[in-house]
Amino acid sequence: MINSAHAGTLESSDVYIQLNPIDEDEVQIELHSSVAELYGDMIEELILDTLKEMNVSGINVHVQDKGALDFVIKARLQAVVFRACSSEPTWKEQ
């Protein structure tokens, strides 16, 4: 069960991501980015790939990007998915 959740900030070089459940078994992405013209397709591909790795669908992903790097976008997305699923990460610290 996925609930609404959010992660990130609207600061420069960061990204704010909000997830909301939807009835369809798909992923809807709303991307608002200062670099969308150059990197919008890559950002959407990163989001879709990350959600596929995490086996997540049936959500609307609202993204407000302020020039975040790929690893920041992925980390924020993973964090918001864990929050939405009320789950904790399962990896072990080395």
N, CA, C and O atoms as a CHARMM CRD file, in Angstrom:
* protein
*
  376
    1    1 MET  N      0.84200  -1.18900   0.00000 PROA 1      0.00000
    2    1 MET  CA     0.00000   0.00000   0.00000 PROA 1      0.00000
    3    1 MET  C      0.87800   1.24000   0.00000 PROA 1      0.00000
    4    1 MET  O      1.75300   1.39700   0.85200 PROA 1      0.00000
    5    2 ILE  N      0.63500   2.11500  -0.96300 PROA 2      0.00000
    6    2 ILE  CA     1.40700   3.34700  -1.06500 PROA 2      0.00000
    7    2 ILE  C      0.53900   4.51200  -0.61400 PROA 2      0.00000
    8    2 ILE  O     -0.60700   4.65300  -1.04000 PROA 2      0.00000
    9    3 ASN  N      1.10300   5.34100   0.25200 PROA 3      0.00000
   10    3 ASN  CA     0.44100   6.55200   0.72600 PROA 3      0.00000
   11    3 ASN  C      1.10400   7.75400   0.07300 PROA 3      0.00000
   12    3 ASN  O      2.14800   7.61800  -0.56600 PROA 3      0.00000
   13    4 SER  N      0.51300   8.91500   0.22600 PROA 4      0.00000
   14    4 SER  CA     1.15200  10.14200  -0.24400 PROA 4      0.00000
   15    4 SER  C      2.35800  10.42800   0.63200 PROA 4      0.00000
   16    4 SER  O      2.32500  10.21500   1.84400 PROA 4      0.00000
   17    5 ALA  N      3.42800  10.91500   0.00600 PROA 5      0.00000
   18    5 ALA  CA     4.64900  11.25700   0.74700 PROA 5      0.00000
   19    5 ALA  C      5.47500  12.22400  -0.09300 PROA 5      0.00000
   20    5 ALA  O      5.23800  12.38800  -1.29000 PROA 5      0.00000
   21    6 HSD  N      6.44900  12.86000   0.55500 PROA 6      0.00000
   22    6 HSD  CA     7.33900  13.76800  -0.17100 PROA 6      0.00000
   23    6 HSD  C      8.72900  13.73600   0.44200 PROA 6      0.00000
   24    6 HSD  O      8.91600  13.32600   1.58800 PROA 6      0.00000
   25    7 ALA  N      9.70200  14.18200  -0.35400 PROA 7      0.00000
   26    7 ALA  CA    11.09200  14.28100   0.11000 PROA 7      0.00000
   27    7 ALA  C     11.78100  15.36100  -0.69800 PROA 7      0.00000
   28    7 ALA  O     11.40000  15.64200  -1.83500 PROA 7      0.00000
   29    8 GLY  N     12.79400  15.96200  -0.10500 PROA 8      0.00000
   30    8 GLY  CA    13.59700  16.96000  -0.79900 PROA 8      0.00000
   31    8 GLY  C     13.20900  18.37100  -0.44000 PROA 8      0.00000
   32    8 GLY  O     12.32500  18.61000   0.38100 PROA 8      0.00000
   33    9 THR  N     13.90400  19.31600  -1.08700 PROA 9      0.00000
   34    9 THR  CA    13.65600  20.73900  -0.86200 PROA 9      0.00000
   35    9 THR  C     13.60400  21.45600  -2.20700 PROA 9      0.00000
   36    9 THR  O     13.83800  20.85800  -3.25700 PROA 9      0.00000
   37   10 LEU  N     13.29800  22.72700  -2.15200 PROA 10     0.00000
   38   10 LEU  CA    13.28700  23.56100  -3.34700 PROA 10     0.00000
   39   10 LEU  C     14.54500  24.42300  -3.42600 PROA 10     0.00000
   40   10 LEU  O     14.57100  25.43300  -4.12800 PROA 10     0.00000
   41   11 GLU  N     15.58100  24.01800  -2.70300 PROA 11     0.00000
   42   11 GLU  CA    16.86000  24.72000  -2.73400 PROA 11     0.00000
   43   11 GLU  C     17.58100  24.43600  -4.04700 PROA 11     0.00000
   44   11 GLU  O     17.30000  23.44200  -4.71700 PROA 11     0.00000
   45   12 SER  N     18.49600  25.30100  -4.40000 PROA 12     0.00000
   46   12 SER  CA    19.29900  25.11000  -5.59700 PROA 12     0.00000
   47   12 SER  C     20.07500  23.80000  -5.52100 PROA 12     0.00000
   48   12 SER  O     20.59400  23.44900  -4.46100 PROA 12     0.00000
   49   13 SER  N     20.15800  23.08500  -6.62100 PROA 13     0.00000
   50   13 SER  CA    20.85700  21.79700  -6.73700 PROA 13     0.00000
   51   13 SER  C     20.16100  20.66400  -5.98000 PROA 13     0.00000
   52   13 SER  O     20.78600  19.64100  -5.70000 PROA 13     0.00000
   53   14 ASP  N     18.88800  20.82800  -5.64600 PROA 14     0.00000
   54   14 ASP  CA    18.12800  19.77700  -4.98500 PROA 14     0.00000
   55   14 ASP  C     16.87100  19.51300  -5.80000 PROA 14     0.00000
   56   14 ASP  O     16.63000  20.15200  -6.82400 PROA 14     0.00000
   57   15 VAL  N     16.08200  18.56700  -5.33200 PROA 15     0.00000
   58   15 VAL  CA    14.83800  18.21200  -6.01000 PROA 15     0.00000
   59   15 VAL  C     13.78900  17.89800  -4.95400 PROA 15     0.00000
   60   15 VAL  O     14.09200  17.28700  -3.92900 PROA 15     0.00000
   61   16 TYR  N     12.55300  18.32000  -5.20900 PROA 16     0.00000
   62   16 TYR  CA    11.42700  18.01700  -4.33900 PROA 16     0.00000
   63   16 TYR  C     10.55500  17.02500  -5.09000 PROA 16     0.00000
   64   16 TYR  O     10.13200  17.28900  -6.21500 PROA 16     0.00000
   65   17 ILE  N     10.28700  15.88000  -4.46700 PROA 17     0.00000
   66   17 ILE  CA     9.48700  14.83900  -5.10000 PROA 17     0.00000
   67   17 ILE  C      8.30900  14.49300  -4.20400 PROA 17     0.00000
   68   17 ILE  O      8.46800  14.27900  -3.00200 PROA 17     0.00000
   69   18 GLN  N      7.12300  14.44300  -4.80500 PROA 18     0.00000
   70   18 GLN  CA     5.91200  14.05500  -4.09100 PROA 18     0.00000
   71   18 GLN  C      5.27800  12.88100  -4.82100 PROA 18     0.00000
   72   18 GLN  O      5.12500  12.90900  -6.04200 PROA 18     0.00000
   73   19 LEU  N      4.91000  11.84600  -4.06800 PROA 19     0.00000
   74   19 LEU  CA     4.21500  10.68200  -4.62200 PROA 19     0.00000
   75   19 LEU  C      2.77400  10.67900  -4.13400 PROA 19     0.00000
   76   19 LEU  O      2.48900  10.99200  -2.97900 PROA 19     0.00000
   77   20 ASN  N      1.87700  10.31900  -5.04100 PROA 20     0.00000
   78   20 ASN  CA     0.46800  10.14400  -4.70300 PROA 20     0.00000
   79   20 ASN  C     -0.02500   8.87300  -5.37800 PROA 20     0.00000
   80   20 ASN  O      0.28800   8.63700  -6.54500 PROA 20     0.00000
   81   21 PRO  N     -0.78800   8.05200  -4.66800 PROA 21     0.00000
   82   21 PRO  CA    -1.31900   6.83400  -5.28500 PROA 21     0.00000
   83   21 PRO  C     -2.37400   7.16800  -6.33100 PROA 21     0.00000
   84   21 PRO  O     -3.10500   8.14900  -6.19700 PROA 21     0.00000
   85   22 ILE  N     -2.44700   6.33800  -7.37900 PROA 22     0.00000
   86   22 ILE  CA    -3.48200   6.46400  -8.39700 PROA 22     0.00000
   87   22 ILE  C     -4.11700   5.08800  -8.60600 PROA 22     0.00000
   88   22 ILE  O     -3.56700   4.07000  -8.18600 PROA 22     0.00000
   89   23 ASP  N     -5.26900   5.07100  -9.25300 PROA 23     0.00000
   90   23 ASP  CA    -5.99500   3.82200  -9.45100 PROA 23     0.00000
   91   23 ASP  C     -5.37900   2.93900 -10.53100 PROA 23     0.00000
   92   23 ASP  O     -5.48000   1.71500 -10.45600 PROA 23     0.00000
   93   24 GLU  N     -4.74900   3.53500 -11.52400 PROA 24     0.00000
   94   24 GLU  CA    -4.14800   2.75600 -12.60700 PROA 24     0.00000
   95   24 GLU  C     -2.83600   2.12400 -12.15500 PROA 24     0.00000
   96   24 GLU  O     -2.18100   2.61200 -11.23500 PROA 24     0.00000
   97   25 ASP  N     -2.46700   1.03400 -12.81700 PROA 25     0.00000
   98   25 ASP  CA    -1.20100   0.36000 -12.50900 PROA 25     0.00000
   99   25 ASP  C     -0.12400   0.90100 -13.44100 PROA 25     0.00000
  100   25 ASP  O      0.40900   0.17100 -14.27600 PROA 25     0.00000
  101   26 GLU  N      0.18800   2.16500 -13.29400 PROA 26     0.00000
  102   26 GLU  CA     1.17300   2.83000 -14.13400 PROA 26     0.00000
  103   26 GLU  C      1.88900   3.89700 -13.32800 PROA 26     0.00000
  104   26 GLU  O      1.59300   4.10900 -12.15200 PROA 26     0.00000
  105   27 VAL  N      2.83000   4.56300 -13.96800 PROA 27     0.00000
  106   27 VAL  CA     3.55400   5.66200 -13.34300 PROA 27     0.00000
  107   27 VAL  C      3.30200   6.91700 -14.17500 PROA 27     0.00000
  108   27 VAL  O      3.58800   6.95000 -15.37200 PROA 27     0.00000
  109   28 GLN  N      2.77000   7.93600 -13.53300 PROA 28     0.00000
  110   28 GLN  CA     2.57500   9.23200 -14.17900 PROA 28     0.00000
  111   28 GLN  C      3.62200  10.18500 -13.61100 PROA 28     0.00000
  112   28 GLN  O      3.79100  10.28300 -12.39600 PROA 28     0.00000
  113   29 ILE  N      4.32000  10.88200 -14.49500 PROA 29     0.00000
  114   29 ILE  CA     5.36300  11.81100 -14.05100 PROA 29     0.00000
  115   29 ILE  C      5.00300  13.22400 -14.47800 PROA 29     0.00000
  116   29 ILE  O      4.71900  13.48600 -15.64700 PROA 29     0.00000
  117   30 GLU  N      5.02100  14.13700 -13.50000 PROA 30     0.00000
  118   30 GLU  CA     4.87100  15.56500 -13.75300 PROA 30     0.00000
  119   30 GLU  C      6.21500  16.19700 -13.41500 PROA 30     0.00000
  120   30 GLU  O      6.56700  16.31300 -12.24100 PROA 30     0.00000
  121   31 LEU  N      6.96000  16.60300 -14.42300 PROA 31     0.00000
  122   31 LEU  CA     8.30000  17.14800 -14.21300 PROA 31     0.00000
  123   31 LEU  C      8.31400  18.64600 -14.46800 PROA 31     0.00000
  124   31 LEU  O      7.93900  19.11500 -15.54300 PROA 31     0.00000
  125   32 HSD  N      8.75400  19.38600 -13.46200 PROA 32     0.00000
  126   32 HSD  CA     8.97700  20.82300 -13.57100 PROA 32     0.00000
  127   32 HSD  C     10.44400  21.03400 -13.22100 PROA 32     0.00000
  128   32 HSD  O     10.85700  20.82100 -12.08100 PROA 32     0.00000
  129   33 SER  N     11.23100  21.45400 -14.21400 PROA 33     0.00000
  130   33 SER  CA    12.66500  21.55100 -14.00200 PROA 33     0.00000
  131   33 SER  C     13.24200  22.75000 -14.74100 PROA 33     0.00000
  132   33 SER  O     12.82100  23.08000 -15.85000 PROA 33     0.00000
  133   34 SER  N     14.20900  23.39000 -14.10500 PROA 34     0.00000
  134   34 SER  CA    14.89800  24.50300 -14.74400 PROA 34     0.00000
  135   34 SER  C     15.80300  24.01200 -15.87500 PROA 34     0.00000
  136   34 SER  O     16.25700  24.80500 -16.70000 PROA 34     0.00000
  137   35 VAL  N     16.06300  22.70800 -15.90800 PROA 35     0.00000
  138   35 VAL  CA    16.92800  22.13600 -16.95300 PROA 35     0.00000
  139   35 VAL  C     16.18400  21.10400 -17.80300 PROA 35     0.00000
  140   35 VAL  O     16.80600  20.25600 -18.44300 PROA 35     0.00000
  141   36 ALA  N     14.85000  21.18200 -17.80500 PROA 36     0.00000
  142   36 ALA  CA    14.04000  20.18500 -18.51700 PROA 36     0.00000
  143   36 ALA  C     14.32400  20.15300 -20.01100 PROA 36     0.00000
  144   36 ALA  O     14.30100  19.08500 -20.62200 PROA 36     0.00000
  145   37 GLU  N     14.58800  21.29400 -20.59700 PROA 37     0.00000
  146   37 GLU  CA    14.84800  21.33600 -22.03400 PROA 37     0.00000
  147   37 GLU  C     16.07700  20.51300 -22.40400 PROA 37     0.00000
  148   37 GLU  O     16.10500  19.86900 -23.45200 PROA 37     0.00000
  149   38 LEU  N     17.08500  20.53600 -21.54800 PROA 38     0.00000
  150   38 LEU  CA    18.32100  19.78600 -21.80700 PROA 38     0.00000
  151   38 LEU  C     18.27300  18.36300 -21.26800 PROA 38     0.00000
  152   38 LEU  O     18.72200  17.43200 -21.93800 PROA 38     0.00000
  153   39 TYR  N     17.73400  18.18400 -20.06500 PROA 39     0.00000
  154   39 TYR  CA    17.84700  16.91000 -19.36200 PROA 39     0.00000
  155   39 TYR  C     16.52100  16.26500 -18.97400 PROA 39     0.00000
  156   39 TYR  O     16.51800  15.25700 -18.26700 PROA 39     0.00000
  157   40 GLY  N     15.40800  16.81300 -19.41400 PROA 40     0.00000
  158   40 GLY  CA    14.09700  16.30700 -19.01100 PROA 40     0.00000
  159   40 GLY  C     13.89400  14.83000 -19.31300 PROA 40     0.00000
  160   40 GLY  O     13.39900  14.08500 -18.46700 PROA 40     0.00000
  161   41 ASP  N     14.27500  14.40100 -20.51700 PROA 41     0.00000
  162   41 ASP  CA    14.11400  12.98800 -20.88400 PROA 41     0.00000
  163   41 ASP  C     14.97800  12.08400 -20.01500 PROA 41     0.00000
  164   41 ASP  O     14.54700  10.99900 -19.62500 PROA 41     0.00000
  165   42 MET  N     16.20000  12.52700 -19.70900 PROA 42     0.00000
  166   42 MET  CA    17.09500  11.72800 -18.86400 PROA 42     0.00000
  167   42 MET  C     16.56300  11.63300 -17.43500 PROA 42     0.00000
  168   42 MET  O     16.67000  10.58300 -16.80100 PROA 42     0.00000
  169   43 ILE  N     15.99200  12.72400 -16.93100 PROA 43     0.00000
  170   43 ILE  CA    15.42800  12.72100 -15.57800 PROA 43     0.00000
  171   43 ILE  C     14.24500  11.75400 -15.50600 PROA 43     0.00000
  172   43 ILE  O     14.13800  10.96600 -14.56600 PROA 43     0.00000
  173   44 GLU  N     13.36400  11.81700 -16.49700 PROA 44     0.00000
  174   44 GLU  CA    12.21000  10.91300 -16.51500 PROA 44     0.00000
  175   44 GLU  C     12.64700   9.46000 -16.63600 PROA 44     0.00000
  176   44 GLU  O     12.06200   8.58700 -15.99500 PROA 44     0.00000
  177   45 GLU  N     13.65800   9.19000 -17.44100 PROA 45     0.00000
  178   45 GLU  CA    14.17900   7.82700 -17.58500 PROA 45     0.00000
  179   45 GLU  C     14.76900   7.33300 -16.26800 PROA 45     0.00000
  180   45 GLU  O     14.55500   6.18200 -15.88800 PROA 45     0.00000
  181   46 LEU  N     15.50700   8.19000 -15.57000 PROA 46     0.00000
  182   46 LEU  CA    16.06900   7.82600 -14.26600 PROA 46     0.00000
  183   46 LEU  C     14.95800   7.50000 -13.26800 PROA 46     0.00000
  184   46 LEU  O     15.06300   6.53400 -12.51300 PROA 46     0.00000
  185   47 ILE  N     13.90100   8.30200 -13.26700 PROA 47     0.00000
  186   47 ILE  CA    12.77800   8.06400 -12.35900 PROA 47     0.00000
  187   47 ILE  C     12.11700   6.73100 -12.67100 PROA 47     0.00000
  188   47 ILE  O     11.87800   5.92800 -11.76900 PROA 47     0.00000
  189   48 LEU  N     11.82300   6.49200 -13.93700 PROA 48     0.00000
  190   48 LEU  CA    11.17200   5.23500 -14.33000 PROA 48     0.00000
  191   48 LEU  C     12.03900   4.02400 -14.02100 PROA 48     0.00000
  192   48 LEU  O     11.53400   3.01500 -13.52800 PROA 48     0.00000
  193   49 ASP  N     13.34300   4.10700 -14.30300 PROA 49     0.00000
  194   49 ASP  CA    14.25000   2.99500 -14.02800 PROA 49     0.00000
  195   49 ASP  C     14.34000   2.70100 -12.53200 PROA 49     0.00000
  196   49 ASP  O     14.33600   1.54100 -12.11900 PROA 49     0.00000
  197   50 THR  N     14.42000   3.75300 -11.72700 PROA 50     0.00000
  198   50 THR  CA    14.50800   3.57900 -10.27200 PROA 50     0.00000
  199   50 THR  C     13.24000   2.94600  -9.71700 PROA 50     0.00000
  200   50 THR  O     13.30800   2.04500  -8.88000 PROA 50     0.00000
  201   51 LEU  N     12.08900   3.40900 -10.17700 PROA 51     0.00000
  202   51 LEU  CA    10.82500   2.84000  -9.70900 PROA 51     0.00000
  203   51 LEU  C     10.66900   1.39900 -10.16800 PROA 51     0.00000
  204   51 LEU  O     10.11600   0.57400  -9.44000 PROA 51     0.00000
  205   52 LYS  N     11.14800   1.08700 -11.36200 PROA 52     0.00000
  206   52 LYS  CA    11.10000  -0.29500 -11.85100 PROA 52     0.00000
  207   52 LYS  C     11.98100  -1.19100 -10.97800 PROA 52     0.00000
  208   52 LYS  O     11.57200  -2.29600 -10.62200 PROA 52     0.00000
  209   53 GLU  N     13.18900  -0.72500 -10.62800 PROA 53     0.00000
  210   53 GLU  CA    14.08500  -1.47500  -9.74500 PROA 53     0.00000
  211   53 GLU  C     13.42600  -1.74700  -8.39600 PROA 53     0.00000
  212   53 GLU  O     13.63600  -2.79900  -7.79000 PROA 53     0.00000
  213   54 MET  N     12.62800  -0.78500  -7.93400 PROA 54     0.00000
  214   54 MET  CA    11.97400  -0.90400  -6.63000 PROA 54     0.00000
  215   54 MET  C     10.60600  -1.57900  -6.72400 PROA 54     0.00000
  216   54 MET  O      9.92900  -1.76300  -5.71300 PROA 54     0.00000
  217   55 ASN  N     10.20000  -1.95200  -7.95500 PROA 55     0.00000
  218   55 ASN  CA     8.92400  -2.63300  -8.18900 PROA 55     0.00000
  219   55 ASN  C      7.73900  -1.78800  -7.71400 PROA 55     0.00000
  220   55 ASN  O      6.85900  -2.28100  -7.00800 PROA 55     0.00000
  221   56 VAL  N      7.72500  -0.50900  -8.11000 PROA 56     0.00000
  222   56 VAL  CA     6.68800   0.42100  -7.69500 PROA 56     0.00000
  223   56 VAL  C      5.92400   0.91200  -8.92200 PROA 56     0.00000
  224   56 VAL  O      6.52100   1.32200  -9.91800 PROA 56     0.00000
  225   57 SER  N      4.59300   0.86300  -8.83400 PROA 57     0.00000
  226   57 SER  CA     3.73400   1.43900  -9.87300 PROA 57     0.00000
  227   57 SER  C      2.43800   1.88500  -9.21400 PROA 57     0.00000
  228   57 SER  O      2.27300   1.73500  -8.00300 PROA 57     0.00000
  229   58 GLY  N      1.52800   2.42500  -9.99200 PROA 58     0.00000
  230   58 GLY  CA     0.27500   2.92200  -9.44000 PROA 58     0.00000
  231   58 GLY  C      0.44600   4.23200  -8.70300 PROA 58     0.00000
  232   58 GLY  O     -0.20700   4.47400  -7.68700 PROA 58     0.00000
  233   59 ILE  N      1.34500   5.09600  -9.22800 PROA 59     0.00000
  234   59 ILE  CA     1.61800   6.35600  -8.54900 PROA 59     0.00000
  235   59 ILE  C      1.74100   7.50900  -9.54000 PROA 59     0.00000
  236   59 ILE  O      2.04000   7.32200 -10.72000 PROA 59     0.00000
  237   60 ASN  N      1.49900   8.69400  -9.01900 PROA 60     0.00000
  238   60 ASN  CA     1.77900   9.93700  -9.70700 PROA 60     0.00000
  239   60 ASN  C      3.01100  10.52100  -9.03000 PROA 60     0.00000
  240   60 ASN  O      3.04000  10.66600  -7.80800 PROA 60     0.00000
  241   61 VAL  N      4.02500  10.85600  -9.81700 PROA 61     0.00000
  242   61 VAL  CA     5.26900  11.41000  -9.29200 PROA 61     0.00000
  243   61 VAL  C      5.34600  12.86700  -9.71500 PROA 61     0.00000
  244   61 VAL  O      5.46500  13.16700 -10.90300 PROA 61     0.00000
  245   62 HSD  N      5.27900  13.76800  -8.75200 PROA 62     0.00000
  246   62 HSD  CA     5.39500  15.20300  -9.02100 PROA 62     0.00000
  247   62 HSD  C      6.81800  15.62200  -8.65700 PROA 62     0.00000
  248   62 HSD  O      7.23300  15.48100  -7.50600 PROA 62     0.00000
  249   63 VAL  N      7.56100  16.13400  -9.63100 PROA 63     0.00000
  250   63 VAL  CA     8.97800  16.45900  -9.44100 PROA 63     0.00000
  251   63 VAL  C      9.20800  17.93300  -9.72300 PROA 63     0.00000
  252   63 VAL  O      8.85200  18.43600 -10.78900 PROA 63     0.00000
  253   64 GLN  N      9.81200  18.62800  -8.75100 PROA 64     0.00000
  254   64 GLN  CA    10.24700  20.00000  -8.93900 PROA 64     0.00000
  255   64 GLN  C     11.76900  20.00300  -8.77700 PROA 64     0.00000
  256   64 GLN  O     12.29600  19.97700  -7.66500 PROA 64     0.00000
  257   65 ASP  N     12.44500  20.03600  -9.90800 PROA 65     0.00000
  258   65 ASP  CA    13.90300  19.93100  -9.93500 PROA 65     0.00000
  259   65 ASP  C     14.53600  21.30900 -10.00900 PROA 65     0.00000
  260   65 ASP  O     14.11400  22.16700 -10.78500 PROA 65     0.00000
  261   66 LYS  N     15.54700  21.50000  -9.19300 PROA 66     0.00000
  262   66 LYS  CA    16.30000  22.75200  -9.17900 PROA 66     0.00000
  263   66 LYS  C     17.75100  22.51400  -9.58700 PROA 66     0.00000
  264   66 LYS  O     18.66800  23.12300  -9.03600 PROA 66     0.00000
  265   67 GLY  N     17.95000  21.62300 -10.56000 PROA 67     0.00000
  266   67 GLY  CA    19.29500  21.34800 -11.06000 PROA 67     0.00000
  267   67 GLY  C     20.03000  20.27200 -10.29100 PROA 67     0.00000
  268   67 GLY  O     21.25800  20.29000 -10.21800 PROA 67     0.00000
  269   68 ALA  N     19.28700  19.32700  -9.71100 PROA 68     0.00000
  270   68 ALA  CA    19.90400  18.24800  -8.93300 PROA 68     0.00000
  271   68 ALA  C     20.65200  17.27800  -9.84300 PROA 68     0.00000
  272   68 ALA  O     20.25500  17.04300 -10.98400 PROA 68     0.00000
  273   69 LEU  N     21.72600  16.72700  -9.32400 PROA 69     0.00000
  274   69 LEU  CA    22.47700  15.70000 -10.04700 PROA 69     0.00000
  275   69 LEU  C     21.72600  14.37000  -9.96800 PROA 69     0.00000
  276   69 LEU  O     20.84800  14.19300  -9.12400 PROA 69     0.00000
  277   70 ASP  N     22.07800  13.43900 -10.85500 PROA 70     0.00000
  278   70 ASP  CA    21.39300  12.14700 -10.93800 PROA 70     0.00000
  279   70 ASP  C     21.31600  11.42800  -9.59900 PROA 70     0.00000
  280   70 ASP  O     20.25300  10.93400  -9.22400 PROA 70     0.00000
  281   71 PHE  N     22.43100  11.36200  -8.87300 PROA 71     0.00000
  282   71 PHE  CA    22.43600  10.59900  -7.62100 PROA 71     0.00000
  283   71 PHE  C     21.54700  11.24800  -6.56900 PROA 71     0.00000
  284   71 PHE  O     21.02100  10.55400  -5.69800 PROA 71     0.00000
  285   72 VAL  N     21.37000  12.55800  -6.63100 PROA 72     0.00000
  286   72 VAL  CA    20.47900  13.24800  -5.69700 PROA 72     0.00000
  287   72 VAL  C     19.02600  12.91100  -6.02500 PROA 72     0.00000
  288   72 VAL  O     18.22900  12.63400  -5.12900 PROA 72     0.00000
  289   73 ILE  N     18.68800  12.93600  -7.31400 PROA 73     0.00000
  290   73 ILE  CA    17.32800  12.60000  -7.73500 PROA 73     0.00000
  291   73 ILE  C     16.98700  11.17600  -7.32000 PROA 73     0.00000
  292   73 ILE  O     15.90900  10.92100  -6.78400 PROA 73     0.00000
  293   74 LYS  N     17.91000  10.24900  -7.57000 PROA 74     0.00000
  294   74 LYS  CA    17.66500   8.84900  -7.22600 PROA 74     0.00000
  295   74 LYS  C     17.51200   8.67100  -5.71600 PROA 74     0.00000
  296   74 LYS  O     16.62100   7.94900  -5.26900 PROA 74     0.00000
  297   75 ALA  N     18.36100   9.31300  -4.93500 PROA 75     0.00000
  298   75 ALA  CA    18.28900   9.19100  -3.47200 PROA 75     0.00000
  299   75 ALA  C     16.98700   9.77500  -2.93500 PROA 75     0.00000
  300   75 ALA  O     16.36200   9.17600  -2.06000 PROA 75     0.00000
  301   76 ARG  N     16.57000  10.92600  -3.43700 PROA 76     0.00000
  302   76 ARG  CA    15.30400  11.53200  -2.99900 PROA 76     0.00000
  303   76 ARG  C     14.13100  10.63700  -3.37900 PROA 76     0.00000
  304   76 ARG  O     13.19700  10.47300  -2.59400 PROA 76     0.00000
  305   77 LEU  N     14.17300  10.05800  -4.57500 PROA 77     0.00000
  306   77 LEU  CA    13.09600   9.17700  -5.01700 PROA 77     0.00000
  307   77 LEU  C     13.01800   7.92900  -4.15300 PROA 77     0.00000
  308   77 LEU  O     11.92700   7.51300  -3.76200 PROA 77     0.00000
  309   78 GLN  N     14.16400   7.32700  -3.85000 PROA 78     0.00000
  310   78 GLN  CA    14.17700   6.15600  -2.97600 PROA 78     0.00000
  311   78 GLN  C     13.62300   6.51500  -1.59700 PROA 78     0.00000
  312   78 GLN  O     12.84500   5.75500  -1.02200 PROA 78     0.00000
  313   79 ALA  N     14.02000   7.66100  -1.07300 PROA 79     0.00000
  314   79 ALA  CA    13.54300   8.08300   0.24900 PROA 79     0.00000
  315   79 ALA  C     12.03600   8.26300   0.26200 PROA 79     0.00000
  316   79 ALA  O     11.36800   7.82200   1.19700 PROA 79     0.00000
  317   80 VAL  N     11.48800   8.90600  -0.76800 PROA 80     0.00000
  318   80 VAL  CA    10.04800   9.14600  -0.78500 PROA 80     0.00000
  319   80 VAL  C      9.27300   7.84300  -0.97200 PROA 80     0.00000
  320   80 VAL  O      8.16900   7.71000  -0.44400 PROA 80     0.00000
  321   81 VAL  N      9.82200   6.88700  -1.70800 PROA 81     0.00000
  322   81 VAL  CA     9.15600   5.58400  -1.85300 PROA 81     0.00000
  323   81 VAL  C      9.12300   4.86800  -0.50900 PROA 81     0.00000
  324   81 VAL  O      8.08700   4.32000  -0.13200 PROA 81     0.00000
  325   82 PHE  N     10.23900   4.86000   0.22400 PROA 82     0.00000
  326   82 PHE  CA    10.25200   4.22700   1.55000 PROA 82     0.00000
  327   82 PHE  C      9.24400   4.89500   2.48200 PROA 82     0.00000
  328   82 PHE  O      8.55300   4.21700   3.24200 PROA 82     0.00000
  329   83 ARG  N      9.16200   6.22400   2.42300 PROA 83     0.00000
  330   83 ARG  CA     8.18100   6.92900   3.25600 PROA 83     0.00000
  331   83 ARG  C      6.75600   6.57400   2.84800 PROA 83     0.00000
  332   83 ARG  O      5.90000   6.34200   3.70200 PROA 83     0.00000
  333   84 ALA  N      6.50400   6.53200   1.54900 PROA 84     0.00000
  334   84 ALA  CA     5.15900   6.24000   1.04800 PROA 84     0.00000
  335   84 ALA  C      4.72000   4.82300   1.40000 PROA 84     0.00000
  336   84 ALA  O      3.53300   4.56000   1.59700 PROA 84     0.00000
  337   85 CYS  N      5.68400   3.91800   1.47400 PROA 85     0.00000
  338   85 CYS  CA     5.37900   2.52300   1.80700 PROA 85     0.00000
  339   85 CYS  C      5.50800   2.25500   3.30100 PROA 85     0.00000
  340   85 CYS  O      5.31100   1.12500   3.74600 PROA 85     0.00000
  341   86 SER  N      5.83400   3.27400   4.07000 PROA 86     0.00000
  342   86 SER  CA     6.07500   3.12600   5.50800 PROA 86     0.00000
  343   86 SER  C      7.05600   1.99900   5.77100 PROA 86     0.00000
  344   86 SER  O      6.84000   1.14600   6.63200 PROA 86     0.00000
  345   87 SER  N      8.14300   2.01500   5.00600 PROA 87     0.00000
  346   87 SER  CA     9.13500   0.96000   5.07800 PROA 87     0.00000
  347   87 SER  C     10.50200   1.55100   5.37200 PROA 87     0.00000
  348   87 SER  O     10.75900   2.72300   5.09700 PROA 87     0.00000
  349   88 GLU  N     11.34900   0.75100   5.92000 PROA 88     0.00000
  350   88 GLU  CA    12.72600   1.13300   6.17800 PROA 88     0.00000
  351   88 GLU  C     13.63000   0.45700   5.15300 PROA 88     0.00000
  352   88 GLU  O     13.30200  -0.62700   4.67100 PROA 88     0.00000
  353   89 PRO  N     14.75800   1.07200   4.81200 PROA 89     0.00000
  354   89 PRO  CA    15.69200   0.43300   3.90000 PROA 89     0.00000
  355   89 PRO  C     16.13000  -0.93600   4.42800 PROA 89     0.00000
  356   89 PRO  O     16.22800  -1.13800   5.63800 PROA 89     0.00000
  357   90 THR  N     16.39200  -1.87000   3.51600 PROA 90     0.00000
  358   90 THR  CA    16.75300  -3.21200   3.92900 PROA 90     0.00000
  359   90 THR  C     18.24300  -3.50900   3.77200 PROA 90     0.00000
  360   90 THR  O     18.67000  -4.63100   4.04600 PROA 90     0.00000
  361   91 TRP  N     19.04700  -2.53000   3.33800 PROA 91     0.00000
  362   91 TRP  CA    20.46000  -2.78700   3.16600 PROA 91     0.00000
  363   91 TRP  C     21.18200  -2.74700   4.50800 PROA 91     0.00000
  364   91 TRP  O     20.69600  -2.15600   5.47200 PROA 91     0.00000
  365   92 LYS  N     22.34700  -3.38500   4.55400 PROA 92     0.00000
  366   92 LYS  CA    23.14600  -3.41400   5.77300 PROA 92     0.00000
  367   92 LYS  C     24.29000  -2.44000   5.65300 PROA 92     0.00000
  368   92 LYS  O     24.85700  -2.26000   4.57500 PROA 92     0.00000
  369   93 GLU  N     24.63700  -1.79600   6.78500 PROA 93     0.00000
  370   93 GLU  CA    25.80100  -0.92000   6.79000 PROA 93     0.00000
  371   93 GLU  C     27.04600  -1.77400   6.78700 PROA 93     0.00000
  372   93 GLU  O     27.11200  -2.79900   7.46700 PROA 93     0.00000
  373   94 GLN  N     28.01500  -1.35700   6.03400 PROA 94     0.00000
  374   94 GLN  CA    29.28600  -2.10200   5.91400 PROA 94     0.00000
  375   94 GLN  C     30.20200  -1.78000   7.07200 PROA 94     0.00000
  376   94 GLN  O     31.31200  -2.30700   7.14700 PROA 94     0.00000
